[in-house]
Amino acid sequence: MKKNMGSTDKIIRFILAAVFGFLYFSGTVTGTFGIILLVLGGVFVLTSLISFCPLYAIVGMNTCPVKN
């Protein structure tokens, strides 16, 4: 897999995952919507750790800076 995520993108995904986790575990968001947010947060963390987003690959997006 070729990296297609830049550092800013990874930081934003980590922050969103933390917010989703906080909303779920504090009881602010519950039920099906809460579980969906929790799973989405997990996907955000996983894709940030490996620096690859399958959705970006499908649409041809790349936020990773060009290395010389």
HTML snippet that shows the backbone in 3Dmol.js (N, CA, C, O; Angstrom):
<script src="https://3Dmol.org/build/3Dmol-min.js"></script>
<div id="view" style="width:600px;height:400px;position:relative"></div>
<script>
const pdb = `
ATOM      1  N   MET A   1       0.832  -1.182   0.000  1.00  0.00           N
ATOM      2  CA  MET A   1       0.000   0.000   0.000  1.00  0.00           C
ATOM      3  C   MET A   1       0.877   1.246   0.000  1.00  0.00           C
ATOM      4  O   MET A   1       1.807   1.369   0.796  1.00  0.00           O
ATOM      5  N   LYS A   2       0.571   2.137  -0.879  1.00  0.00           N
ATOM      6  CA  LYS A   2       1.284   3.397  -0.953  1.00  0.00           C
ATOM      7  C   LYS A   2       0.577   4.411  -0.040  1.00  0.00           C
ATOM      8  O   LYS A   2      -0.649   4.522  -0.065  1.00  0.00           O
ATOM      9  N   LYS A   3       1.341   5.135   0.748  1.00  0.00           N
ATOM     10  CA  LYS A   3       0.752   6.119   1.656  1.00  0.00           C
ATOM     11  C   LYS A   3       0.036   7.199   0.858  1.00  0.00           C
ATOM     12  O   LYS A   3       0.556   7.695  -0.142  1.00  0.00           O
ATOM     13  N   ASN A   4      -1.178   7.561   1.315  1.00  0.00           N
ATOM     14  CA  ASN A   4      -1.918   8.609   0.640  1.00  0.00           C
ATOM     15  C   ASN A   4      -2.534   9.620   1.609  1.00  0.00           C
ATOM     16  O   ASN A   4      -3.467  10.341   1.256  1.00  0.00           O
ATOM     17  N   MET A   5      -2.000   9.664   2.841  1.00  0.00           N
ATOM     18  CA  MET A   5      -2.499  10.607   3.843  1.00  0.00           C
ATOM     19  C   MET A   5      -1.359  11.438   4.406  1.00  0.00           C
ATOM     20  O   MET A   5      -0.322  10.903   4.799  1.00  0.00           O
ATOM     21  N   GLY A   6      -1.558  12.738   4.441  1.00  0.00           N
ATOM     22  CA  GLY A   6      -0.578  13.640   5.020  1.00  0.00           C
ATOM     23  C   GLY A   6      -0.758  13.767   6.526  1.00  0.00           C
ATOM     24  O   GLY A   6      -1.717  13.240   7.089  1.00  0.00           O
ATOM     25  N   SER A   7       0.161  14.463   7.172  1.00  0.00           N
ATOM     26  CA  SER A   7       0.131  14.565   8.637  1.00  0.00           C
ATOM     27  C   SER A   7      -1.072  15.372   9.136  1.00  0.00           C
ATOM     28  O   SER A   7      -1.639  15.044  10.178  1.00  0.00           O
ATOM     29  N   THR A   8      -1.461  16.403   8.420  1.00  0.00           N
ATOM     30  CA  THR A   8      -2.629  17.187   8.829  1.00  0.00           C
ATOM     31  C   THR A   8      -3.881  16.329   8.795  1.00  0.00           C
ATOM     32  O   THR A   8      -4.707  16.396   9.706  1.00  0.00           O
ATOM     33  N   ASP A   9      -4.025  15.538   7.771  1.00  0.00           N
ATOM     34  CA  ASP A   9      -5.166  14.644   7.635  1.00  0.00           C
ATOM     35  C   ASP A   9      -5.204  13.639   8.780  1.00  0.00           C
ATOM     36  O   ASP A   9      -6.270  13.364   9.332  1.00  0.00           O
ATOM     37  N   LYS A  10      -4.050  13.093   9.138  1.00  0.00           N
ATOM     38  CA  LYS A  10      -3.979  12.121  10.233  1.00  0.00           C
ATOM     39  C   LYS A  10      -4.349  12.760  11.568  1.00  0.00           C
ATOM     40  O   LYS A  10      -5.055  12.151  12.372  1.00  0.00           O
ATOM     41  N   ILE A  11      -3.878  13.980  11.809  1.00  0.00           N
ATOM     42  CA  ILE A  11      -4.186  14.670  13.066  1.00  0.00           C
ATOM     43  C   ILE A  11      -5.685  14.943  13.178  1.00  0.00           C
ATOM     44  O   ILE A  11      -6.278  14.753  14.239  1.00  0.00           O
ATOM     45  N   ILE A  12      -6.291  15.389  12.079  1.00  0.00           N
ATOM     46  CA  ILE A  12      -7.733  15.657  12.090  1.00  0.00           C
ATOM     47  C   ILE A  12      -8.513  14.384  12.375  1.00  0.00           C
ATOM     48  O   ILE A  12      -9.490  14.407  13.124  1.00  0.00           O
ATOM     49  N   ARG A  13      -8.087  13.273  11.783  1.00  0.00           N
ATOM     50  CA  ARG A  13      -8.775  12.000  12.018  1.00  0.00           C
ATOM     51  C   ARG A  13      -8.634  11.541  13.471  1.00  0.00           C
ATOM     52  O   ARG A  13      -9.592  11.028  14.049  1.00  0.00           O
ATOM     53  N   PHE A  14      -7.445  11.719  14.071  1.00  0.00           N
ATOM     54  CA  PHE A  14      -7.270  11.360  15.478  1.00  0.00           C
ATOM     55  C   PHE A  14      -8.163  12.207  16.377  1.00  0.00           C
ATOM     56  O   PHE A  14      -8.764  11.690  17.319  1.00  0.00           O
ATOM     57  N   ILE A  15      -8.254  13.498  16.094  1.00  0.00           N
ATOM     58  CA  ILE A  15      -9.089  14.384  16.899  1.00  0.00           C
ATOM     59  C   ILE A  15     -10.560  13.989  16.782  1.00  0.00           C
ATOM     60  O   ILE A  15     -11.270  13.921  17.785  1.00  0.00           O
ATOM     61  N   LEU A  16     -11.013  13.730  15.562  1.00  0.00           N
ATOM     62  CA  LEU A  16     -12.401  13.299  15.373  1.00  0.00           C
ATOM     63  C   LEU A  16     -12.684  11.978  16.079  1.00  0.00           C
ATOM     64  O   LEU A  16     -13.751  11.806  16.669  1.00  0.00           O
ATOM     65  N   ALA A  17     -11.745  11.053  16.026  1.00  0.00           N
ATOM     66  CA  ALA A  17     -11.924   9.771  16.706  1.00  0.00           C
ATOM     67  C   ALA A  17     -12.029   9.974  18.220  1.00  0.00           C
ATOM     68  O   ALA A  17     -12.831   9.315  18.881  1.00  0.00           O
ATOM     69  N   ALA A  18     -11.225  10.876  18.761  1.00  0.00           N
ATOM     70  CA  ALA A  18     -11.286  11.156  20.198  1.00  0.00           C
ATOM     71  C   ALA A  18     -12.627  11.792  20.568  1.00  0.00           C
ATOM     72  O   ALA A  18     -13.210  11.453  21.598  1.00  0.00           O
ATOM     73  N   VAL A  19     -13.110  12.698  19.743  1.00  0.00           N
ATOM     74  CA  VAL A  19     -14.402  13.332  20.001  1.00  0.00           C
ATOM     75  C   VAL A  19     -15.521  12.299  19.929  1.00  0.00           C
ATOM     76  O   VAL A  19     -16.404  12.286  20.787  1.00  0.00           O
ATOM     77  N   PHE A  20     -15.497  11.434  18.915  1.00  0.00           N
ATOM     78  CA  PHE A  20     -16.519  10.391  18.790  1.00  0.00           C
ATOM     79  C   PHE A  20     -16.497   9.463  20.001  1.00  0.00           C
ATOM     80  O   PHE A  20     -17.548   9.110  20.536  1.00  0.00           O
ATOM     81  N   GLY A  21     -15.298   9.067  20.435  1.00  0.00           N
ATOM     82  CA  GLY A  21     -15.177   8.206  21.608  1.00  0.00           C
ATOM     83  C   GLY A  21     -15.694   8.881  22.862  1.00  0.00           C
ATOM     84  O   GLY A  21     -16.386   8.257  23.666  1.00  0.00           O
ATOM     85  N   PHE A  22     -15.362  10.156  23.038  1.00  0.00           N
ATOM     86  CA  PHE A  22     -15.842  10.900  24.205  1.00  0.00           C
ATOM     87  C   PHE A  22     -17.366  11.007  24.202  1.00  0.00           C
ATOM     88  O   PHE A  22     -18.006  10.804  25.234  1.00  0.00           O
ATOM     89  N   LEU A  23     -17.939  11.322  23.054  1.00  0.00           N
ATOM     90  CA  LEU A  23     -19.399  11.445  22.966  1.00  0.00           C
ATOM     91  C   LEU A  23     -20.088  10.129  23.296  1.00  0.00           C
ATOM     92  O   LEU A  23     -21.128  10.120  23.955  1.00  0.00           O
ATOM     93  N   TYR A  24     -19.516   9.021  22.843  1.00  0.00           N
ATOM     94  CA  TYR A  24     -20.120   7.723  23.105  1.00  0.00           C
ATOM     95  C   TYR A  24     -19.977   7.321  24.572  1.00  0.00           C
ATOM     96  O   TYR A  24     -20.958   6.942  25.211  1.00  0.00           O
ATOM     97  N   PHE A  25     -18.757   7.402  25.108  1.00  0.00           N
ATOM     98  CA  PHE A  25     -18.515   6.925  26.466  1.00  0.00           C
ATOM     99  C   PHE A  25     -19.044   7.861  27.546  1.00  0.00           C
ATOM    100  O   PHE A  25     -19.207   7.444  28.692  1.00  0.00           O
ATOM    101  N   SER A  26     -19.312   9.112  27.205  1.00  0.00           N
ATOM    102  CA  SER A  26     -19.926  10.021  28.178  1.00  0.00           C
ATOM    103  C   SER A  26     -21.440   9.892  28.184  1.00  0.00           C
ATOM    104  O   SER A  26     -22.110  10.456  29.050  1.00  0.00           O
ATOM    105  N   GLY A  27     -21.982   9.156  27.227  1.00  0.00           N
ATOM    106  CA  GLY A  27     -23.427   8.947  27.174  1.00  0.00           C
ATOM    107  C   GLY A  27     -24.164  10.042  26.426  1.00  0.00           C
ATOM    108  O   GLY A  27     -25.395  10.056  26.417  1.00  0.00           O
ATOM    109  N   THR A  28     -23.448  10.950  25.804  1.00  0.00           N
ATOM    110  CA  THR A  28     -24.090  12.024  25.053  1.00  0.00           C
ATOM    111  C   THR A  28     -24.773  11.475  23.816  1.00  0.00           C
ATOM    112  O   THR A  28     -25.884  11.885  23.481  1.00  0.00           O
ATOM    113  N   VAL A  29     -24.110  10.545  23.134  1.00  0.00           N
ATOM    114  CA  VAL A  29     -24.674   9.897  21.950  1.00  0.00           C
ATOM    115  C   VAL A  29     -24.810   8.414  22.271  1.00  0.00           C
ATOM    116  O   VAL A  29     -23.835   7.761  22.642  1.00  0.00           O
ATOM    117  N   THR A  30     -26.020   7.889  22.127  1.00  0.00           N
ATOM    118  CA  THR A  30     -26.255   6.489  22.467  1.00  0.00           C
ATOM    119  C   THR A  30     -26.959   5.782  21.313  1.00  0.00           C
ATOM    120  O   THR A  30     -27.276   6.385  20.287  1.00  0.00           O
ATOM    121  N   GLY A  31     -27.187   4.526  21.503  1.00  0.00           N
ATOM    122  CA  GLY A  31     -27.935   3.747  20.522  1.00  0.00           C
ATOM    123  C   GLY A  31     -27.131   3.443  19.273  1.00  0.00           C
ATOM    124  O   GLY A  31     -25.901   3.391  19.294  1.00  0.00           O
ATOM    125  N   THR A  32     -27.850   3.247  18.197  1.00  0.00           N
ATOM    126  CA  THR A  32     -27.231   2.875  16.930  1.00  0.00           C
ATOM    127  C   THR A  32     -26.298   3.957  16.427  1.00  0.00           C
ATOM    128  O   THR A  32     -25.209   3.661  15.935  1.00  0.00           O
ATOM    129  N   PHE A  33     -26.712   5.198  16.545  1.00  0.00           N
ATOM    130  CA  PHE A  33     -25.874   6.303  16.079  1.00  0.00           C
ATOM    131  C   PHE A  33     -24.559   6.355  16.860  1.00  0.00           C
ATOM    132  O   PHE A  33     -23.509   6.630  16.281  1.00  0.00           O
ATOM    133  N   GLY A  34     -24.607   6.096  18.151  1.00  0.00           N
ATOM    134  CA  GLY A  34     -23.407   6.071  18.961  1.00  0.00           C
ATOM    135  C   GLY A  34     -22.452   4.963  18.543  1.00  0.00           C
ATOM    136  O   GLY A  34     -21.239   5.167  18.494  1.00  0.00           O
ATOM    137  N   ILE A  35     -22.993   3.803  18.245  1.00  0.00           N
ATOM    138  CA  ILE A  35     -22.157   2.685  17.806  1.00  0.00           C
ATOM    139  C   ILE A  35     -21.536   2.988  16.454  1.00  0.00           C
ATOM    140  O   ILE A  35     -20.371   2.668  16.221  1.00  0.00           O
ATOM    141  N   ILE A  36     -22.307   3.603  15.556  1.00  0.00           N
ATOM    142  CA  ILE A  36     -21.775   3.975  14.243  1.00  0.00           C
ATOM    143  C   ILE A  36     -20.623   4.962  14.398  1.00  0.00           C
ATOM    144  O   ILE A  36     -19.599   4.829  13.727  1.00  0.00           O
ATOM    145  N   LEU A  37     -20.782   5.956  15.278  1.00  0.00           N
ATOM    146  CA  LEU A  37     -19.700   6.915  15.515  1.00  0.00           C
ATOM    147  C   LEU A  37     -18.474   6.234  16.113  1.00  0.00           C
ATOM    148  O   LEU A  37     -17.345   6.571  15.755  1.00  0.00           O
ATOM    149  N   LEU A  38     -18.677   5.295  17.005  1.00  0.00           N
ATOM    150  CA  LEU A  38     -17.568   4.580  17.623  1.00  0.00           C
ATOM    151  C   LEU A  38     -16.799   3.758  16.583  1.00  0.00           C
ATOM    152  O   LEU A  38     -15.568   3.752  16.587  1.00  0.00           O
ATOM    153  N   VAL A  39     -17.506   3.078  15.708  1.00  0.00           N
ATOM    154  CA  VAL A  39     -16.865   2.291  14.651  1.00  0.00           C
ATOM    155  C   VAL A  39     -16.134   3.216  13.685  1.00  0.00           C
ATOM    156  O   VAL A  39     -15.011   2.922  13.276  1.00  0.00           O
ATOM    157  N   LEU A  40     -16.758   4.327  13.318  1.00  0.00           N
ATOM    158  CA  LEU A  40     -16.125   5.291  12.424  1.00  0.00           C
ATOM    159  C   LEU A  40     -14.854   5.858  13.057  1.00  0.00           C
ATOM    160  O   LEU A  40     -13.850   6.044  12.370  1.00  0.00           O
ATOM    161  N   GLY A  41     -14.893   6.130  14.350  1.00  0.00           N
ATOM    162  CA  GLY A  41     -13.698   6.589  15.052  1.00  0.00           C
ATOM    163  C   GLY A  41     -12.587   5.553  15.016  1.00  0.00           C
ATOM    164  O   GLY A  41     -11.417   5.903  14.858  1.00  0.00           O
ATOM    165  N   GLY A  42     -12.940   4.275  15.161  1.00  0.00           N
ATOM    166  CA  GLY A  42     -11.955   3.210  15.071  1.00  0.00           C
ATOM    167  C   GLY A  42     -11.331   3.126  13.687  1.00  0.00           C
ATOM    168  O   GLY A  42     -10.128   2.899  13.554  1.00  0.00           O
ATOM    169  N   VAL A  43     -12.148   3.308  12.659  1.00  0.00           N
ATOM    170  CA  VAL A  43     -11.641   3.306  11.288  1.00  0.00           C
ATOM    171  C   VAL A  43     -10.701   4.489  11.081  1.00  0.00           C
ATOM    172  O   VAL A  43      -9.662   4.353  10.436  1.00  0.00           O
ATOM    173  N   PHE A  44     -11.064   5.649  11.627  1.00  0.00           N
ATOM    174  CA  PHE A  44     -10.201   6.831  11.514  1.00  0.00           C
ATOM    175  C   PHE A  44      -8.843   6.581  12.166  1.00  0.00           C
ATOM    176  O   PHE A  44      -7.813   6.942  11.598  1.00  0.00           O
ATOM    177  N   VAL A  45      -8.827   5.975  13.337  1.00  0.00           N
ATOM    178  CA  VAL A  45      -7.567   5.695  14.023  1.00  0.00           C
ATOM    179  C   VAL A  45      -6.732   4.694  13.215  1.00  0.00           C
ATOM    180  O   VAL A  45      -5.529   4.885  13.034  1.00  0.00           O
ATOM    181  N   LEU A  46      -7.371   3.639  12.737  1.00  0.00           N
ATOM    182  CA  LEU A  46      -6.656   2.621  11.968  1.00  0.00           C
ATOM    183  C   LEU A  46      -6.046   3.206  10.695  1.00  0.00           C
ATOM    184  O   LEU A  46      -4.876   2.963  10.400  1.00  0.00           O
ATOM    185  N   THR A  47      -6.825   3.969   9.946  1.00  0.00           N
ATOM    186  CA  THR A  47      -6.300   4.542   8.711  1.00  0.00           C
ATOM    187  C   THR A  47      -5.211   5.573   8.993  1.00  0.00           C
ATOM    188  O   THR A  47      -4.299   5.742   8.184  1.00  0.00           O
ATOM    189  N   SER A  48      -5.294   6.260  10.120  1.00  0.00           N
ATOM    190  CA  SER A  48      -4.245   7.219  10.477  1.00  0.00           C
ATOM    191  C   SER A  48      -2.944   6.512  10.831  1.00  0.00           C
ATOM    192  O   SER A  48      -1.861   6.988  10.489  1.00  0.00           O
ATOM    193  N   LEU A  49      -3.046   5.395  11.503  1.00  0.00           N
ATOM    194  CA  LEU A  49      -1.841   4.662  11.898  1.00  0.00           C
ATOM    195  C   LEU A  49      -1.099   4.075  10.699  1.00  0.00           C
ATOM    196  O   LEU A  49       0.130   4.021  10.693  1.00  0.00           O
ATOM    197  N   ILE A  50      -1.845   3.635   9.684  1.00  0.00           N
ATOM    198  CA  ILE A  50      -1.184   3.035   8.527  1.00  0.00           C
ATOM    199  C   ILE A  50      -0.985   4.039   7.390  1.00  0.00           C
ATOM    200  O   ILE A  50      -0.390   3.702   6.366  1.00  0.00           O
ATOM    201  N   SER A  51      -1.480   5.270   7.562  1.00  0.00           N
ATOM    202  CA  SER A  51      -1.338   6.359   6.572  1.00  0.00           C
ATOM    203  C   SER A  51      -1.915   6.003   5.206  1.00  0.00           C
ATOM    204  O   SER A  51      -1.416   6.457   4.176  1.00  0.00           O
ATOM    205  N   PHE A  52      -2.959   5.196   5.201  1.00  0.00           N
ATOM    206  CA  PHE A  52      -3.591   4.813   3.944  1.00  0.00           C
ATOM    207  C   PHE A  52      -5.103   4.809   4.119  1.00  0.00           C
ATOM    208  O   PHE A  52      -5.627   4.201   5.052  1.00  0.00           O
ATOM    209  N   CYS A  53      -5.795   5.487   3.221  1.00  0.00           N
ATOM    210  CA  CYS A  53      -7.251   5.522   3.237  1.00  0.00           C
ATOM    211  C   CYS A  53      -7.763   4.867   1.952  1.00  0.00           C
ATOM    212  O   CYS A  53      -7.511   5.380   0.862  1.00  0.00           O
ATOM    213  N   PRO A  54      -8.471   3.754   2.062  1.00  0.00           N
ATOM    214  CA  PRO A  54      -8.982   3.082   0.869  1.00  0.00           C
ATOM    215  C   PRO A  54      -9.919   3.963   0.036  1.00  0.00           C
ATOM    216  O   PRO A  54      -9.927   3.881  -1.192  1.00  0.00           O
ATOM    217  N   LEU A  55     -10.697   4.794   0.703  1.00  0.00           N
ATOM    218  CA  LEU A  55     -11.604   5.687  -0.022  1.00  0.00           C
ATOM    219  C   LEU A  55     -10.824   6.693  -0.860  1.00  0.00           C
ATOM    220  O   LEU A  55     -11.223   7.009  -1.981  1.00  0.00           O
ATOM    221  N   TYR A  56      -9.715   7.198  -0.324  1.00  0.00           N
ATOM    222  CA  TYR A  56      -8.857   8.104  -1.098  1.00  0.00           C
ATOM    223  C   TYR A  56      -8.307   7.397  -2.332  1.00  0.00           C
ATOM    224  O   TYR A  56      -8.214   7.994  -3.404  1.00  0.00           O
ATOM    225  N   ALA A  57      -7.943   6.129  -2.179  1.00  0.00           N
ATOM    226  CA  ALA A  57      -7.396   5.367  -3.305  1.00  0.00           C
ATOM    227  C   ALA A  57      -8.445   5.183  -4.399  1.00  0.00           C
ATOM    228  O   ALA A  57      -8.125   5.241  -5.586  1.00  0.00           O
ATOM    229  N   ILE A  58      -9.691   4.964  -4.000  1.00  0.00           N
ATOM    230  CA  ILE A  58     -10.763   4.760  -4.975  1.00  0.00           C
ATOM    231  C   ILE A  58     -11.018   6.025  -5.788  1.00  0.00           C
ATOM    232  O   ILE A  58     -11.186   5.962  -7.006  1.00  0.00           O
ATOM    233  N   VAL A  59     -11.047   7.181  -5.108  1.00  0.00           N
ATOM    234  CA  VAL A  59     -11.351   8.433  -5.811  1.00  0.00           C
ATOM    235  C   VAL A  59     -10.105   9.131  -6.338  1.00  0.00           C
ATOM    236  O   VAL A  59     -10.205  10.175  -6.983  1.00  0.00           O
ATOM    237  N   GLY A  60      -8.920   8.558  -6.068  1.00  0.00           N
ATOM    238  CA  GLY A  60      -7.680   9.125  -6.605  1.00  0.00           C
ATOM    239  C   GLY A  60      -7.155  10.321  -5.835  1.00  0.00           C
ATOM    240  O   GLY A  60      -6.413  11.130  -6.393  1.00  0.00           O
ATOM    241  N   MET A  61      -7.520  10.454  -4.576  1.00  0.00           N
ATOM    242  CA  MET A  61      -7.063  11.559  -3.750  1.00  0.00           C
ATOM    243  C   MET A  61      -5.743  11.208  -3.063  1.00  0.00           C
ATOM    244  O   MET A  61      -5.471  10.040  -2.785  1.00  0.00           O
ATOM    245  N   ASN A  62      -4.931  12.224  -2.792  1.00  0.00           N
ATOM    246  CA  ASN A  62      -3.671  12.011  -2.094  1.00  0.00           C
ATOM    247  C   ASN A  62      -3.315  13.280  -1.350  1.00  0.00           C
ATOM    248  O   ASN A  62      -3.068  14.315  -1.968  1.00  0.00           O
ATOM    249  N   THR A  63      -3.287  13.212  -0.005  1.00  0.00           N
ATOM    250  CA  THR A  63      -2.917  14.372   0.799  1.00  0.00           C
ATOM    251  C   THR A  63      -1.494  14.274   1.322  1.00  0.00           C
ATOM    252  O   THR A  63      -1.046  15.137   2.077  1.00  0.00           O
ATOM    253  N   CYS A  64      -0.783  13.231   0.928  1.00  0.00           N
ATOM    254  CA  CYS A  64       0.594  13.027   1.353  1.00  0.00           C
ATOM    255  C   CYS A  64       1.507  13.946   0.521  1.00  0.00           C
ATOM    256  O   CYS A  64       1.394  13.987  -0.704  1.00  0.00           O
ATOM    257  N   PRO A  65       2.405  14.676   1.183  1.00  0.00           N
ATOM    258  CA  PRO A  65       3.293  15.571   0.417  1.00  0.00           C
ATOM    259  C   PRO A  65       4.247  14.774  -0.478  1.00  0.00           C
ATOM    260  O   PRO A  65       4.617  13.642  -0.168  1.00  0.00           O
ATOM    261  N   VAL A  66       4.625  15.383  -1.571  1.00  0.00           N
ATOM    262  CA  VAL A  66       5.538  14.754  -2.531  1.00  0.00           C
ATOM    263  C   VAL A  66       6.931  14.754  -1.957  1.00  0.00           C
ATOM    264  O   VAL A  66       7.407  15.780  -1.471  1.00  0.00           O
ATOM    265  N   LYS A  67       7.607  13.585  -2.010  1.00  0.00           N
ATOM    266  CA  LYS A  67       8.976  13.478  -1.512  1.00  0.00           C
ATOM    267  C   LYS A  67       9.934  13.561  -2.670  1.00  0.00           C
ATOM    268  O   LYS A  67       9.758  12.887  -3.684  1.00  0.00           O
ATOM    269  N   ASN A  68      10.956  14.394  -2.521  1.00  0.00           N
ATOM    270  CA  ASN A  68      11.967  14.553  -3.572  1.00  0.00           C
ATOM    271  C   ASN A  68      13.137  13.631  -3.344  1.00  0.00           C
ATOM    272  O   ASN A  68      14.083  13.629  -4.132  1.00  0.00           O
TER     273      ASN A  68
END
`;
const viewer = $3Dmol.createViewer("view");
viewer.addModel(pdb, "pdb");
viewer.setStyle({}, {cartoon: {color: "spectrum"}});
viewer.zoomTo();
viewer.render();
</script>
